[in-house]
Amino acid sequence: MSTPADDPLSRERAHLSASRAALRAMREDVESLDISDVTANWVNAQILEHQIGERIKALADLSDTPLFFGRLDYLHAPGAEQAEGAEGERPRPEAAYQTLHIGRRHVHDADGDPMVIDWRAPVSQPFYRASKKDPMDVGLRRRFGYTGGELTAYEDEHLSDPAEAAKASRLLQQEIERPRVGPMRDIVATIQPEQDEIVRSGLSGTVCVQGGPGTGKTAVGLHRVAYLLYAHRERLARTGTLVIGPNRSFLHYIEQVLPALGELTVRQATVDDLVAHVEVRGTDDAAAAIVKGDARMAEVLRNALYAHVTLPTEPVVVVRGSRRWRVPAYELEDIVRELLDRGIRHGAAREALPQRIAHAVLVQMERSGEAPDDRVQDAVARNAAVKAAVKAIWPPVDPAKLVLRLLTDMDFLAVHADGILTEEEQKTILWARPVRSVKSAKWSPADAVLIDEATDLVDRTPSLGHVVLDEAQDLSPMQYRAVGRRCTTGSATVLGDLAQGTTPWATRSWDEALTHLGKPEAVIEELTAGFRVPTDVITYASRLLPHIAPGLTPVASVRENPGSFEVRPVTGDADVVAACTQALRNEGSIGLIAADARVPALAEALTAASIPYLSPGEETTPDCRLTLVPASLAKGLEYDHVVLDEPQAVVDAEPDERTGLRRLYVALTRAVSGLTVTHAAPLPPQLSDAAR
């Protein structure tokens, strides 16, 4: 009988307990910092207090989140290059690297020696990439199993032993299939080699990830942010990072992933949030939205903006004291043309124009024997005659008013869209009724993107260090341009699935999308191994692929558990509720997905049956695990069991069949463990056996 001293599980539990104590000590050290003697003023004090507060939050020990999930036993101590950590982190003594516990964050003891190594450190990489063929000098890889934060099991893989047969990890499979309650969780313990390669790709390049349902593309994007913040923390602290999702429900679902990895500074937003220059109260029909979202609108806006610039026909006369200085019209014209040819922003050029005119005056002063300095030039630039000339030649333009005039003035649009938009396209985007002002206008989401484009033409949009764009396949070219403006000097991670494009303007190819984003050189990676959706479910959903994305590689599920799958004819809403009741007998979260128009009736039926339910974005709890999901909001979400109501109604709710079938493909692939399809109407023919 083994004793605790020689029982591996007891030793690992003891190391977990000691690591938690060390993490508490690290947090207490930060909490005890006295900054009263190191801050010169209250502003510095406020900044430092905020930084300390963020550090304290990052060192929180989440009771239900394992502090470490794996262990590596190296055959030899890793070299200095592999041992290096993040920017500014000193290398550890080589002896500390023989046995490493891999976890979500770095933990060290009182002497500074590591007890848990951050999963992002180079020395942790073999945990994800080592194999029998390439053990990467790892003798043993150990995975840990947890129940409610308690270490309950371990599993060893002897990579250097040729006699040990390769086998699938039971704990890894259990972690992938573990029931989901609450928001999305990290996959740091289950990252696969092909995912790890994308996660650890460099900051300088843009990566586009095409991935079908369940391939983990969202998780890969979020973990890539966490990795980049670790490897390039100082640079990204200056330039910032941003995660862009399709809607608020999706952002709420993913919002806990990065904090669980110790990253608290990443901003999250939708595209609508980025372009919120005006209040959006209106909508466009599909035809108008397609034209407004077309990249050609950028040229129309540029034409309309620079039409306000007028070449001068009169000289500028500057009076200083008893002398008059005259800048002739032809010289003014040369200055204006030179600014136009340089292609700088409208606002920047307008600010430069008075200085250029003043410089021309100073040249004349110097020729006459005077010796003016910069103060004289600034004074001339502020001269009333110069200011009047600038206002006449290069007047200020309000971006929202510019867009409003294009959408309400038929003649103005016709002049600036000539040769760019057809007459029919111009009629499509013109508003039927005149509008008094910017504030009274019922702007649509597409209009807000146009205003953002015009705003950038006037003044450059600040660029971030890195942007993650999820569910990118649904963006219009103009929306891609809006996102691209936020990372012109940085990089991006673009995530999406062409088969899940559910807007009339959905992306046709990643090459085209990346060009609109301003990142044509981006590397396109494809994830085809499905870790979330069960085999039977993804096989059924893939019947739609030839009709919605011909040529796209179907997802191949690597799940050992085929999952539960049933197509169930029903006669009414009571039968749909019964399917939900049956699904609730299983562990985990339940999603009832239906065409948007069906949601009120189903909500009434659930209430009548006394079954509590949530709306998308609300967090599931053990007492309320069912979420009623309109099909239009299902993208990016996942549930252990899904009941999909009336597939044909999901298809019919969209403006065209292809978009409807794509929406259906999304809804079918939200299940992690089981799917029940209920229908009173006939199923779409594309789902029939003959469609395979």
BELJO-V321933 format. One line per field, one symbol per residue. phi: phi as a letter, one per 30 degrees, with the letter a starting at -180 (. if undefined). psi: psi as a letter, one per 40 degrees, with the letter a starting at -180 (. if undefined). A space follows every 10 residues. Layout:
phi->???
psi->???
//
This chain:
phi->.dcedccedd dddddddddd dddddddddd dddccdcccd addddddddd ddddddddcd cddccedbba bbcddbdedd ddddcdeicd dceeddcdbb ccbdadbbdd diddcbcedd deddedeccd bddbdhicdb cccccbbhic dbabbcbcdc cdddddbddd ddddddceec bjdecdcddb ecedddddec ddddccbccc bdeididddd ddddeddddd dbddddddci bbcccdaded dddcdcdded cicccddbac ddddcddbdc bcbcdedddd dddddddddd ddeddddddc ddbbdccccb iccccccddd dddddddddd ddideedddd ddeddddddd ddddddddjd bdcddddddd dcdedddddd dddbddbded dddedddbce dddddccdic cdddddddcd ddbdbdaddd dcdceddddd ddddddddbe ddccdabccc hddcddedde dddeddbdcc bbccblbedc dcceceecad eddddddibd dddccbcbdc ccddeddddd ddddeeccae jddddcdcdd ddicbacbdb cadddddddd eddddcdjdb cccbeeddde dddddddddh cdbccejddd bedbcccccd edcddidbbd bbcccheddd dddcdbdddd ddddddddcc dcbabbccac dededdcded dd
psi->hiiddehddd dddddddddd dddddddddd dehhedeehd iddddddddd ddddddddei hhdehhdiei ihhidihiid ddeiaihehi iiiddeedhh hhadihhiad eeihdhhhee ideedddddi iddgeffhdh hhiihihfeh heiihihgde heehihiihd ddddddehih haiiiifdee hiddddddde iiddihhhhh hiheefdddd dddddddddd dfdddddddi ihhhididdd dddeeedddd eeheehiiii ddddfgdihh eiiiiddddd ddeidddddd dddddeeehh hieiihhhhh beihhhhidd dddddddddd ddfiiddddd dddddddddd dddddddeei giaddddddd deiddddddd dddgiihhdd ddddddeehd dddddeehed iiddddddeh idiihdidde igiidddddd ddddddddhh hiiidhhhhi fdeeiidddd dddddefdea iihhhihdee hfideihdid ddddddeefe eihhihhehh edhidddddd dededdedgh ehhihhhehd heiihhhhhi eadddddddd dddeeiiaih hhhiideedd ddddddddef hiiiihdhhi idegehhhhh deedheiiid hhhhhgdddd deeididddd ddddddddfe iddihhhhhd iiihdeeide e.
//
